[in-house]
């Protein structure tokens, strides 16, 4: 069984910062790409950021590029999302996702609320 647990969400004023974490545990081996997604109330889930197995390659959605930074610690199978310059439009539940062994896994989500 594989578990993904996000943490670090909260309420922040516009322009503020938050750092999300995602820790992967369970019956999983090796390295794998990881990604952040988010879903605002009433909206579809959207992709936010991607990081490769080694961390050498990262990609971002246009809406967050230049403000968010994704990173990972391969030794503990953890991924992070540093979010700076937060805007009210960033309000959403943030999920981490991995693909391993032909399956996809999602965390339970971390809520981020940005006040204007």
C-alpha positions in Angstrom: 0.0 0.0 0.0 1.2 3.5 -0.9 0.4 6.6 1.0 0.9 10.3 0.1 0.5 12.8 2.8 0.4 16.6 2.2 1.0 19.2 4.8 1.7 22.9 5.1 -1.6 24.4 3.9 -3.3 27.3 5.7 -4.7 30.8 5.4 -2.5 33.6 4.2 -2.9 37.1 2.9 -2.3 38.0 -0.7 1.4 38.4 -1.3 2.3 36.0 1.4 4.0 32.6 1.2 3.4 29.0 2.1 5.4 25.8 1.8 3.6 22.5 1.1 5.1 19.1 1.7 4.2 15.7 0.4 5.7 12.6 1.9 5.4 9.2 0.1 5.5 6.0 2.2 4.6 2.4 1.9 5.3 -0.4 -0.5 7.1 1.6 -3.2 10.6 1.4 -4.4 12.9 3.4 -6.6 12.4 6.9 -7.9 9.5 8.3 -9.8 8.3 11.7 -11.1 6.1 13.7 -8.8 3.6 16.5 -9.4 1.4 19.0 -7.7 -2.2 19.6 -8.7 -4.9 21.8 -7.3 -8.6 22.1 -7.3 -10.6 25.2 -6.5 -14.2 25.0 -5.3 -16.4 24.4 -8.3 -13.5 23.9 -10.7 -11.8 21.0 -12.3 -8.5 19.7 -10.9 -5.6 21.4 -12.7 -1.9 20.6 -12.9 0.5 23.0 -11.1 4.0 21.7 -11.2 6.1 18.7 -12.1 9.5 17.4 -11.0 11.4 14.5 -12.6 12.8 11.4 -10.8 16.2 13.1 -10.2 14.9 16.6 -9.6 16.8 17.8 -12.6 13.8 18.8 -14.6 10.9 20.9 -13.4 7.9 22.3 -15.2 5.2 24.8 -14.1 1.8 25.9 -15.2 1.8 29.4 -16.6 -0.4 30.6 -13.8 2.3 29.9 -11.1 5.6 30.1 -13.0 8.0 32.5 -11.4 6.1 32.4 -8.1 6.1 28.7 -7.1 9.1 26.4 -6.8 8.9 22.6 -6.7 11.7 20.6 -5.2 12.2 17.1 -3.8 14.3 15.1 -1.3 14.9 11.8 -2.9 16.3 10.2 0.2 13.0 10.5 2.0 10.7 10.4 -1.0 9.3 13.9 -0.3 8.3 16.7 -2.5 7.8 20.4 -1.7 6.1 23.4 -3.2 7.3 26.8 -2.1 4.6 29.3 -3.0 5.5 33.0 -3.0 3.5 36.0 -4.0 0.2 34.1 -3.4 -2.9 35.5 -4.9 -6.6 34.9 -4.1 -6.8 32.8 -7.3 -4.4 30.4 -5.8 -7.0 29.4 -3.2 -7.6 25.6 -3.7 -6.9 22.2 -2.3 -3.5 21.1 -3.4 -2.8 17.5 -4.1 0.4 15.6 -4.8 0.4 12.8 -7.4 2.9 10.1 -8.4 2.9 7.4 -11.0 4.7 4.2 -10.1 4.4 0.6 -11.3 1.8 1.6 -13.8 -0.5 3.1 -11.2 -1.2 6.6 -10.0 -1.5 7.7 -6.4 -2.9 10.8 -4.9 -2.7 12.4 -1.5 -5.7 13.6 0.5 -5.0 17.2 -0.2 -3.9 20.3 1.7 -6.1 23.4 1.7 -4.7 26.8 0.8 -6.7 29.9 1.2 -5.5 33.3 0.2 -7.2 36.4 1.4 -7.4 39.6 -0.5 
